[in-house]
Amino acid sequence: MAKSDVIVVGAGVAGLAAATALSQAGARVKLLERRPYIGGRAYSYEHPALEETIDSQHVVLGCCTNLLDLAQQAGMAETIRWYDELIFLEPNGQRTPLRPGRLPAPMHQTMSFLRAPMLGLADKACIASGLLRFLRNYPRDDSESFASWLKRTGQTERAIRHFWEPVVVGALNDTFERCSVKYAGKVFHESFLRSPEAGRLGVPAAPLSEFFAPIAALASRAGVDVRLKAGLESLEQTSDGRWTVRAAGETHCADAVVLASDFKQTRVLLNSLPATVEDKARMEAGFEAFVPAPITTIHLWYDRDVTGLDHAVLLDTRIQWVFVKSRIRRWPVERGCYLELVISASWPELEMGREEILSSAIAEFETFFPAARQAKLVKTGVLKEARATFSVTPGLDRYRPAQATQWPGLFLAGDWTATEWPSTMEGAVRSGRLAAGAVMGDRGRFMAPELPATGLMKFL
Ligand SMILES: Cc1cc2nc3c(=O)[nH]c(=O)nc-3n(C[C@H](O)[C@H](O)[C@H](O)COP(=O)(O)OP(=O)(O)OC[C@H]3O[C@@H](n4cnc5c(N)ncnc54)[C@H](O)[C@@H]3O)c2cc1C
């Protein structure tokens, strides 16, 4: 029986963060991952028919301090391309760039916002009054839906379509009814008000598995024993309080276990542990509250650049974002153009066939970028992720479990646990670091500091 101080289950972003922190703090750590690769949902793979490495584009914001701290430690911070400007595009070709100007936070976006042609005067007035409500902070209570907030604050139809919707659906990956004001407010507070740095958009400039490889290397350097294709089959607490797990035909034993698996797998594993009928019922009710939400991405390769942009938010269409990966990755022009269209909250697309998704996405894309009609479309791909994120539905907070559990020595991590963040890589790193802190008896020990507010926000 192999012994280690801590076994971490799941080498997604949360598991990698937990294992690295624990190992750096001196624990002997084994990291068991059932798949043949690390990164969990943040992965890329070689598509055999396309002969390309594809992934679903992930982005970060400047306020993702724990993810960025881990990236810094792993020496991969340079592989993030940073952008201060967001371009909103209308199908008629009208462009609205939003970028920080000279005014101090929270007014740093004011000048480009006032000039924004995508919004009328009445739209701007109600958006400004809406943002003012998130100035000091966002609500602590998560019971109200964003749909109800939009109605209560009298947002205009165009303000919703051209401002609130692209940001909220893009960031929280669900409809307004299934997003609480708390998390929508957090997105606006952090990305539009707190400081220009907090709202910067970072785009990994490499396929995700390549991007995250330095974190796995950091974990190995710190002494973590990483085992791939080692899915946990059983979990048991022995009479002396230690833990025994079985994975890939081997038995491992440890003082503590961190389950950094997704909520579906964690539910199965926890169900096998002894608990009272009431506790089991409470746990089941908690897991039932989680709604997985899909993202569909469409990958297009053209023989030449058809956008002239690295990325843009597309308005009045099913597609929320276009990421021109060939430009973000600084491909030489001769290599042609590779871009990805992102459809968030893509339930309808889950039911649609590949050809139907492709033809409607390409038709919409061409209305924004007519140059695409003249270029040669070399190859295409569609990637559906049915369980991309969980929805921050109103009232979900009370079901998000803390990292310490009722079983001594057993801890939970994963973006879905209690982190005060929505389903993101930052939420995952926070959960892993909180779990590592809980193992060491000091919850906040591994957390990176928040970005300071700047300008007038310092006084709020
Ligand atoms: C299409 C898409 C787009 C996204 N866009 C963004 C974005 O732009 N920005 C952002 O911040 N986030 C984004 N996300 C969300 C982000 O990927 C997740 O929040 C984050 O990766 C979750 O990490 P995690 O470690 O909590 O969970 P997971 O990544 O789910 O990791 C869990 C790991 O546990 C392993 N596991 C499960 N069961 C077992 C078992 N029994 N034994 C061993 N191992 C097991 C799994 O194989 C997996 O590797 C996106 C996600 C998707 C899918």
PDBQT file of the ligand as one rigid body, heavy atoms in Angstrom, charges set to zero:
ROOT
HETATM    1  C1  LIG A 501     -16.231  25.339 -23.258  1.00  0.00    +0.000 C 
HETATM    2  C2  LIG A 501     -15.792  25.947 -21.960  1.00  0.00    +0.000 A 
HETATM    3  C3  LIG A 501     -15.482  27.300 -21.894  1.00  0.00    +0.000 A 
HETATM    4  C4  LIG A 501     -15.090  27.869 -20.686  1.00  0.00    +0.000 A 
HETATM    5  N1  LIG A 501     -14.699  29.165 -20.663  1.00  0.00    +0.000 NA
HETATM    6  C5  LIG A 501     -14.122  29.657 -19.546  1.00  0.00    +0.000 A 
HETATM    7  C6  LIG A 501     -13.519  30.939 -19.551  1.00  0.00    +0.000 A 
HETATM    8  O1  LIG A 501     -13.499  31.644 -20.569  1.00  0.00    +0.000 OA
HETATM    9  N2  LIG A 501     -12.954  31.388 -18.405  1.00  0.00    +0.000 N 
HETATM   10  C7  LIG A 501     -12.930  30.635 -17.263  1.00  0.00    +0.000 A 
HETATM   11  O2  LIG A 501     -12.358  31.077 -16.261  1.00  0.00    +0.000 OA
HETATM   12  N3  LIG A 501     -13.520  29.419 -17.227  1.00  0.00    +0.000 NA
HETATM   13  C8  LIG A 501     -14.101  28.905 -18.334  1.00  0.00    +0.000 A 
HETATM   14  N4  LIG A 501     -14.644  27.659 -18.320  1.00  0.00    +0.000 N 
HETATM   15  C9  LIG A 501     -14.810  26.967 -17.028  1.00  0.00    +0.000 C 
HETATM   16  C10 LIG A 501     -13.510  26.323 -16.531  1.00  0.00    +0.000 C 
HETATM   17  O3  LIG A 501     -12.985  25.451 -17.521  1.00  0.00    +0.000 OA
HETATM   18  C11 LIG A 501     -13.848  25.538 -15.274  1.00  0.00    +0.000 C 
HETATM   19  O4  LIG A 501     -14.477  26.377 -14.338  1.00  0.00    +0.000 OA
HETATM   20  C12 LIG A 501     -12.614  24.955 -14.613  1.00  0.00    +0.000 C 
HETATM   21  O5  LIG A 501     -11.758  24.358 -15.543  1.00  0.00    +0.000 OA
HETATM   22  C13 LIG A 501     -13.078  23.933 -13.577  1.00  0.00    +0.000 C 
HETATM   23  O6  LIG A 501     -11.968  23.301 -13.005  1.00  0.00    +0.000 OA
HETATM   24  P1  LIG A 501     -12.168  22.212 -11.879  1.00  0.00    +0.000 P 
HETATM   25  O7  LIG A 501     -10.810  21.702 -11.541  1.00  0.00    +0.000 OA
HETATM   26  O8  LIG A 501     -13.006  22.761 -10.791  1.00  0.00    +0.000 OA
HETATM   27  O9  LIG A 501     -13.065  21.035 -12.536  1.00  0.00    +0.000 OA
HETATM   28  P2  LIG A 501     -12.767  20.064 -13.747  1.00  0.00    +0.000 P 
HETATM   29  O10 LIG A 501     -12.051  20.765 -14.812  1.00  0.00    +0.000 OA
HETATM   30  O11 LIG A 501     -14.064  19.434 -14.086  1.00  0.00    +0.000 OA
HETATM   31  O12 LIG A 501     -11.779  18.976 -13.150  1.00  0.00    +0.000 OA
HETATM   32  C14 LIG A 501     -12.199  17.825 -12.471  1.00  0.00    +0.000 C 
HETATM   33  C15 LIG A 501     -11.174  16.739 -12.751  1.00  0.00    +0.000 C 
HETATM   34  O13 LIG A 501     -11.489  15.606 -11.954  1.00  0.00    +0.000 OA
HETATM   35  C16 LIG A 501     -11.289  14.444 -12.726  1.00  0.00    +0.000 C 
HETATM   36  N5  LIG A 501     -12.072  13.359 -12.116  1.00  0.00    +0.000 N 
HETATM   37  C17 LIG A 501     -13.420  13.265 -12.020  1.00  0.00    +0.000 A 
HETATM   38  N6  LIG A 501     -13.736  12.119 -11.390  1.00  0.00    +0.000 NA
HETATM   39  C18 LIG A 501     -12.573  11.485 -11.081  1.00  0.00    +0.000 A 
HETATM   40  C19 LIG A 501     -12.272  10.271 -10.441  1.00  0.00    +0.000 A 
HETATM   41  N7  LIG A 501     -13.217   9.460  -9.980  1.00  0.00    +0.000 N 
HETATM   42  N8  LIG A 501     -10.966   9.932 -10.296  1.00  0.00    +0.000 NA
HETATM   43  C20 LIG A 501      -9.975  10.748 -10.755  1.00  0.00    +0.000 A 
HETATM   44  N9  LIG A 501     -10.218  11.916 -11.388  1.00  0.00    +0.000 NA
HETATM   45  C21 LIG A 501     -11.507  12.275 -11.541  1.00  0.00    +0.000 A 
HETATM   46  C22 LIG A 501     -11.792  14.866 -14.113  1.00  0.00    +0.000 C 
HETATM   47  O14 LIG A 501     -11.330  13.998 -15.111  1.00  0.00    +0.000 OA
HETATM   48  C23 LIG A 501     -11.216  16.271 -14.205  1.00  0.00    +0.000 C 
HETATM   49  O15 LIG A 501      -9.910  16.277 -14.741  1.00  0.00    +0.000 OA
HETATM   50  C24 LIG A 501     -15.058  27.068 -19.506  1.00  0.00    +0.000 A 
HETATM   51  C25 LIG A 501     -15.364  25.719 -19.575  1.00  0.00    +0.000 A 
HETATM   52  C26 LIG A 501     -15.694  25.148 -20.785  1.00  0.00    +0.000 A 
HETATM   53  C27 LIG A 501     -15.937  23.667 -20.843  1.00  0.00    +0.000 C 
ENDROOT
TORSDOF 0
